[in-house]
């Protein structure tokens, strides 16, 4: 029996939910499945096929049908250069932490050489600037105005973290207090299917894998948390939150640069900022960090998220460069520009929503996933030629077997949405041929 790379529970399926990222309206079509465990490598592969997680829930958006197409993007930390605005945010924050008195006195007590000063004034080394005001890097005496510490900690629940989360949701996202609960916080940001571990790479270097909280404390007070998944080839940003008292410092940009530096220094290389929603003005900030690459929804190739691609996204709701190259996209030169949504700050914590508002049912609930013409989802013909459904690993009441060992397997209709063969085929179509061989589908 193969090693267990992922245990996926019987899928929730394809559904229409309220968009928790952008417009907050029904029309966010995605395929959902829950999981009890994932290896970091398996989840890395899911990310590279357009998946994302919220707690233990995995989902893959249907970009062509959704109200606000969600595109996976990533940044090469080795090539990152901070923009003028990003440099200014980091420099102002460093000045706040250190203070004018410290900066003047430290320049006298710990002077830079002429070459060092010239280099610092000419080049903005993002790693140096990010660490510059952290406690471990500050030379004393004198004492700085404030003390900053940044630590990677297990993604466990603590009252300290929940207090920060409650403040962020209530003040920054204007969530009603009755909707903010410890249960919701635990499910969303403290329940990960990724176990924490370490791996050796690059001639003996060691790096962490799994889910962590990157905690920022000023003078001992927790003021921000970056929820991160550390994977073999990337730092994946799950969520970022900060206390209202530090809103003026631009912690969204500060946190992003700190995570990019983590990816560079620890050998992960890529920083995944989560979904990029071009049609939402307040979600476009992710594209301000460069160089970014966007995952093609059909081919799963990475294309530069440059000015040319952004212009194409301006002109149509859904776009795929691979479709354009294949002649499947109409000439966009005369296409009416899609008006961007104007929304409040996006709230990814609402991705899985417990709202009392009912979402309208699907118009065709019995249509299998592989018959919906969803970008990147295998068709029935591709399934039959690329995936051996008979040998898919399953688990029933703790017992491991192959799908073909089910008594009903041979008579099960793959085109019937309620059949066991269709359920397994839909999941295989969504994860692709390679991951279908590694996963274990668990039925309870």
C-alpha positions in Angstrom: 0.0 0.0 0.0 1.3 3.5 -0.9 2.3 5.9 1.8 -0.5 8.2 2.8 0.3 11.6 1.3 -3.2 13.0 1.9 -6.4 11.8 3.5 -9.4 13.5 1.9 -12.9 13.0 3.3 -15.9 12.3 1.1 -16.1 15.6 -0.9 -18.6 18.3 -0.1 -18.9 19.0 -3.8 -19.4 21.8 -6.2 -21.5 24.6 -4.8 -22.4 28.3 -4.9 -21.5 30.3 -1.8 -21.2 33.9 -0.8 -17.9 35.5 -1.8 -15.9 36.0 1.3 -13.1 37.8 -0.5 -14.7 40.5 -2.5 -18.3 41.3 -3.2 -19.9 39.3 -0.3 -22.6 38.1 -2.6 -23.7 34.7 -3.8 -21.8 33.7 -6.9 -18.6 32.2 -5.7 -18.5 28.8 -7.3 -16.0 26.3 -5.9 -15.3 22.6 -5.4 -14.9 21.8 -1.7 -13.4 18.8 0.2 -12.4 18.4 3.8 -9.2 16.7 4.9 -7.7 15.2 8.0 -4.1 15.2 7.0 -1.8 16.4 4.2 1.9 16.2 3.6 3.5 19.6 2.9 4.6 18.2 -0.5 1.0 17.2 -1.4 -0.4 20.5 -0.5 2.3 22.3 -2.4 1.1 20.4 -5.5 -2.5 21.4 -4.7 -1.5 25.0 -4.6 0.1 24.7 -8.0 -3.3 23.4 -9.3 -5.2 26.4 -8.0 -6.3 25.0 -4.6 -6.3 26.8 -1.2 -7.2 25.9 2.3 -9.4 27.4 5.0 -8.7 25.4 8.2 -9.2 21.8 7.2 -11.4 22.7 4.2 -9.8 22.6 0.8 -11.4 24.5 -2.1 -10.7 25.1 -5.8 -12.6 28.1 -7.3 -14.3 27.9 -10.7 -12.8 31.0 -12.3 -15.0 31.0 -15.4 -18.3 30.8 -13.4 -17.5 32.8 -10.3 -18.5 36.4 -9.7 -14.9 37.4 -9.0 -12.3 35.1 -10.6 -9.6 34.1 -8.1 -6.2 33.6 -9.6 -3.2 31.9 -7.8 -0.1 34.1 -7.8 3.4 33.7 -6.5 6.5 35.9 -6.1 10.1 35.0 -6.7 11.8 36.2 -3.4 15.2 36.0 -5.1 14.2 38.6 -7.6 12.0 40.9 -5.4 12.8 44.6 -5.3 10.7 46.8 -3.1 8.8 49.7 -4.6 9.3 53.3 -3.5 6.1 53.1 -1.4 7.1 49.8 0.2 10.6 51.1 1.0 9.0 54.2 2.7 6.7 52.1 4.8 9.6 50.0 6.1 11.9 52.9 6.7 9.2 54.8 8.6 8.4 51.8 10.8 12.1 51.3 11.6 12.3 54.9 12.6 9.3 54.5 14.8 10.7 51.5 16.6 14.2 52.9 17.0 13.3 56.5 17.7 15.2 59.7 16.7 17.2 59.8 19.9 18.5 56.2 19.4 19.3 56.8 15.7 21.4 59.9 16.5 23.2 58.3 19.4 23.8 55.0 17.7 25.3 56.8 14.7 27.8 58.3 17.0 28.5 55.1 19.0 28.3 52.6 16.2 29.3 54.5 13.0 29.2 52.9 9.6 32.2 53.0 7.4 32.1 55.3 4.4 31.6 52.4 2.1 28.8 50.9 4.3 27.0 54.3 4.5 27.3 54.8 0.7 25.9 51.3 0.0 23.1 51.7 2.5 22.0 55.1 1.0 22.2 53.7 -2.6 20.7 50.2 -2.2 17.6 49.1 -0.3 18.5 45.6 0.9 15.0 44.4 1.9 16.4 41.6 4.2 18.7 44.1 6.1 15.9 46.7 6.4 13.3 44.2 7.6 15.6 43.0 10.4 17.2 46.4 11.2 14.8 47.3 14.0 14.3 43.7 15.5 15.6 43.3 19.0 18.3 40.8 18.1 19.8 43.2 15.5 19.7 46.5 17.5 23.1 47.5 19.0 22.9 48.8 22.5 23.6 51.1 24.3 21.7 53.3 23.7 18.2 51.8 24.1 15.7 52.1 21.3 12.3 53.7 21.7 10.5 50.4 21.4 11.4 46.7 21.3 10.3 44.6 18.3 10.4 40.8 18.3 9.2 38.6 15.4 8.9 34.8 16.2 7.6 31.8 14.4 5.3 29.8 16.7 3.0 26.8 16.4 -0.4 27.6 15.1 -2.0 26.8 18.4 -4.9 28.7 20.0 -4.0 31.1 22.8 -6.1 33.8 24.5 -3.5 36.4 23.4 -4.0 35.5 19.8 -7.7 35.5 20.0 -7.8 39.0 21.5 -5.9 40.2 18.5 -8.2 38.4 16.1 -11.3 39.8 17.8 -10.0 43.3 17.5 -9.0 42.9 13.9 -12.3 41.4 12.8 -14.4 44.0 14.8 -12.4 47.2 14.1 -10.7 46.6 10.8 -13.3 44.4 9.1 -16.4 45.8 10.9 -17.6 42.3 11.8 -20.6 42.3 14.3 -19.2 41.2 17.7 -21.7 38.3 17.9 -20.2 36.8 14.7 -16.7 36.7 16.2 -16.1 33.5 18.2 -13.3 31.5 19.6 -14.7 28.5 17.7 -14.5 30.3 14.4 -11.0 31.5 15.1 -9.9 28.0 16.0 -11.5 26.4 12.9 -10.1 29.0 10.5 -6.6 29.8 11.8 -5.7 27.2 14.4 -6.8 24.0 12.7 -4.4 22.9 10.0 -4.1 19.4 8.4 -0.4 20.1 7.8 1.8 18.6 10.6 4.9 20.6 11.6 8.2 19.0 10.8 11.8 19.8 9.7 13.6 18.8 6.5 17.2 18.9 5.5 18.1 20.5 2.2 20.9 22.2 0.4 23.9 20.5 1.9 22.7 20.2 5.5 20.5 23.3 5.9 17.4 22.7 7.9 14.0 24.4 7.4 10.6 24.0 8.9 7.5 22.6 7.2 3.9 22.9 8.3 1.6 25.6 9.7 2.9 28.4 11.9 1.9 31.8 13.3 4.5 34.5 12.7 4.0 36.8 15.7 5.0 40.4 15.9 5.3 42.0 19.4 6.1 45.6 20.2 7.2 46.1 23.8 5.9 42.7 24.6 2.4 43.2 23.2 1.2 41.0 20.3 0.3 43.5 17.6 0.2 41.3 14.4 0.1 37.7 13.2 0.9 36.2 9.9 -0.6 32.8 9.5 1.7 30.8 7.3 2.0 27.4 5.6 5.7 26.6 5.1 6.0 24.1 2.2 8.9 22.6 0.3 8.9 25.3 -2.3 7.1 28.3 -0.8 5.9 30.4 2.1 2.1 30.4 1.6 0.3 33.3 3.3 -3.0 32.1 4.8 -4.0 35.2 6.6 -2.6 38.4 8.1 -4.1 40.4 11.0 -3.0 43.3 13.1 -4.2 45.4 16.1 -5.9 48.7 15.5 -3.2 50.5 17.4 -0.6 49.8 14.6 -2.9 50.5 11.7 -1.0 53.6 10.7 2.2 51.7 10.2 1.1 49.8 7.1 1.4 46.3 8.6 0.0 44.7 5.5 3.0 45.8 3.5 5.4 45.2 6.5 4.1 41.6 6.9 4.4 40.9 3.2 8.0 42.0 3.0 8.9 40.0 6.2 7.3 36.9 4.6 9.2 37.4 1.4 12.4 37.7 3.3 11.6 34.5 5.2 11.1 32.7 1.8 14.5 34.0 0.6 16.5 33.4 3.7 15.2 30.0 4.5 15.4 28.6 1.0 11.7 28.3 0.2 12.2 30.9 -2.7 8.5 31.5 -3.6 6.0 33.6 -1.7 2.3 32.7 -2.4 0.1 35.7 -1.4 -3.1 33.8 -1.8 -5.7 34.6 -4.4 -5.4 37.6 -6.6 -8.7 39.1 -7.6 -8.2 41.7 -10.4 -11.8 42.7 -10.5 -11.6 43.9 -6.8 -9.7 47.2 -6.4 -8.8 46.4 -2.8 -7.4 43.0 -3.6 -5.1 44.3 -6.3 -2.5 45.3 -3.8 -1.0 41.8 -4.0 0.0 42.5 -7.5 2.1 45.5 -6.3 4.8 43.2 -5.1 6.9 42.0 -8.0 8.0 40.0 -9.9 4.7 38.1 -9.6 3.6 35.1 -11.7 0.0 34.1 -12.2 -1.1 30.4 -12.5 -2.9 29.8 -15.8 -6.3 28.3 -14.8 -6.2 25.8 -17.7 -2.6 24.8 -18.4 -1.3 25.4 -14.8 1.7 27.2 -16.4 3.1 30.3 -14.6 2.8 33.6 -16.6 4.3 36.9 -15.6 1.7 39.1 -13.9 3.0 42.1 -15.9 1.4 45.2 -17.3 0.3 43.4 -20.5 -1.5 40.6 -18.6 -3.2 43.1 -16.3 -4.5 45.0 -19.3 -6.1 41.8 -20.5 -7.6 41.1 -17.1 -9.0 44.7 -17.3 -11.0 43.8 -20.4 -12.7 40.6 -19.5 -14.0 38.9 -16.4 -12.1 35.6 -16.9 -8.9 35.3 -18.8 -6.4 32.5 -19.6 -3.3 33.0 -21.7 -3.2 29.4 -22.7 -6.7 29.8 -24.2 -5.6 32.9 -26.0 -2.6 31.1 -27.5 -4.9 28.3 -28.6 -7.2 30.7 -30.3 -10.0 30.1 -27.9 -10.2 33.7 -26.7 -11.8 36.5 -28.8 -9.9 39.6 -29.6 -10.0 41.7 -26.5 -9.2 45.0 -28.2 -12.8 45.9 -28.6 -14.1 44.3 -25.4 -15.9 46.5 -22.9 -13.8 47.0 -19.8 -15.1 45.1 -16.8 -16.0 47.6 -14.0 -14.0 46.6 -10.8 -15.9 46.0 -7.6 -15.7 48.7 -5.0 -15.8 47.0 -1.7 -14.6 47.2 1.9 -11.4 45.6 2.9 -11.6 41.9 1.9 -12.1 39.4 4.7 -10.8 35.9 3.9 -12.1 34.8 7.3 -15.6 34.8 5.8 -14.6 32.3 3.1 -16.4 29.6 5.0 -19.4 31.5 6.3 -22.0 30.7 8.9 -24.4 33.4 7.7 -28.1 33.0 8.1 -28.5 34.1 4.5 -29.2 31.1 2.3 -27.3 30.9 -1.0 -29.4 30.1 -4.1 -29.1 26.4 -5.1 -27.2 25.3 -8.2 -29.3 25.3 -11.4 -27.9 21.9 -12.4 -26.9 20.1 -9.2 -26.8 16.6 -10.8 -24.2 17.6 -13.4 -20.8 15.9 -12.5 -17.8 18.2 -11.9 -16.0 16.7 -14.9 -18.9 17.6 -17.2 -19.1 21.3 -16.2 -16.3 22.7 -18.5 -14.4 24.1 -15.5 -10.9 25.4 -16.2 -8.3 22.9 -15.1 -10.7 20.1 -14.3 -10.2 16.9 -16.2 -13.0 15.9 -18.6 -14.5 12.4 -18.6 -12.3 11.5 -21.6 -9.2 12.8 -19.8 -10.2 10.8 -16.7 -10.6 7.6 -18.6 -7.2 8.0 -20.3 -5.1 9.5 -17.5 -6.5 8.1 -14.3 -6.9 4.5 -13.1 -10.0 5.0 -11.0 -10.1 1.3 -10.1 -6.9 1.7 -8.1 -7.7 4.9 -6.2 -7.0 4.4 -2.5 -10.0 4.5 -0.2 -10.5 4.1 3.5 -13.8 2.8 5.0 -14.2 2.5 8.8 -10.4 2.5 9.2 -9.8 -0.2 6.6 -7.7 0.6 3.5 -8.5 -0.8 0.1 -8.7 0.1 -3.6 -11.9 1.5 -5.1 -12.4 -1.6 -7.3 -12.7 -3.7 -4.1 -16.1 -2.0 -3.3 -19.0 -4.4 -3.9 -20.9 -1.8 -5.8 -18.0 -0.5 -7.9 -18.6 -2.3 -11.2 -22.3 -1.4 -11.3 -21.8 2.2 -10.1 -22.6 4.8 -12.8 -19.8 7.4 -13.2 -22.3 9.9 -14.6 -24.6 9.7 -11.6 -23.8 12.5 -9.1 -24.9 10.3 -6.2 -22.8 7.2 -7.1 -19.6 6.3 -5.4 -17.8 6.1 -8.7 -18.8 9.6 -9.7 -17.8 11.0 -6.3 -14.3 9.5 -6.6 -14.1 10.5 -10.2 -14.9 14.1 -9.5 -12.2 14.3 -6.8 -9.7 12.7 -9.2 -10.7 15.2 -11.9 -10.1 18.1 -9.5 -6.7 17.1 -8.1 -5.3 15.7 -11.4 -3.6 12.4 -12.4 -0.5 12.6 -10.2 -2.2 13.5 -6.9 -5.0 11.0 -7.6 -2.5 8.2 -7.2 -1.3 9.5 -3.9 -4.5 10.5 -2.1 -6.7 8.3 0.2 -10.4 9.0 0.0 -12.0 8.4 3.4 -15.7 7.6 3.8 -17.3 7.9 7.3 
